[in-house]
Amino acid sequence: MAIILFGGSFDPVHNGHLAMARAALDFLPSARLVMIPAACSPFKMGGSMASEQHRLAMCRLAVGDEPRITVSDIELSMEKPSYTVRTVERLQLETADDYYFLCGADSFLSLDRWKEYQKLLSMVSFLVANRDGAADDALQAQKRWVEQNGGTAYLLPMPRVDVSSTQVRQDATEQSHLLPPLVVRYIQENGLYKE
C-alpha cells in the first residue's frame, strides 16, 4: 500500500494544508494519508507554538471522518527536535509500505538542509505542492537535483492557495475563513493565538 506522510507544525492546520492533502490523494488514488504534527521542527525552534496536544487535536478536528486520512502522534513521543528521517525509519520498522512524503514548495526547495537528506531520498518519494507560488523553474531544478541524488519527486497539480499558518496566527479571528470551522471553534474555546 502507498502511504503519504504529511508532516508539519500545523500551527494551526488550515485549508491550504487540506488542499495539499486532497491533491496528493487525487494524485495517488489508492493511497492513504497520515498527517503527522511535528513535536518540534528543527526549522522553527524557539518560535511560539500551540502545545503539541492542541495541534494534534486541531488536526484531528480538521480531518474529521475522512476515511483516507488519519492523524498520527508518532513524533510527539520521539526525541526532539523532529527529524523526518527518524520518523520514516520508525515507520518502516512497522510496515513495508511504499512511502511518499508530502511537502510544500518552500520545504522542498530547502531539502538539502534536512537532516540526512540523502538517506531520506532513498526512503521516500516526494510529492510537492506548489501552494506558495514558487517559481516553476526553481522547482524543476530542485526536482532534477533530487533525481541526480537518487531520489524521486512529483510536482502535484493544484491551484494556488494563499494561506499560511503564520498569517492565521497573527489574527485568527480575521482569518477564520481560512480554517476548517471546527478548528476555528477549537481555537476560540481554548484561547489560542492571542497576543
Secondary structure, DSSP 8 states (H G I E B T S, - for coil): -EEEEEEE--TT--HHHHHHHHHHHHHSTT-EEEEEE-SS-TTSTTS----HHHHHHHHHHHHTT-TTEEE--GGGGS-SS--HHHHHHHHHHH---EEEEEEEHHHHHTGGGSTTHHHHHHH-EEEEE-TT---HHHHHHHHHHHHHTT--EEEE--------HHHHHHTTTTTGGGS-HHHHHHHHHHTTT--
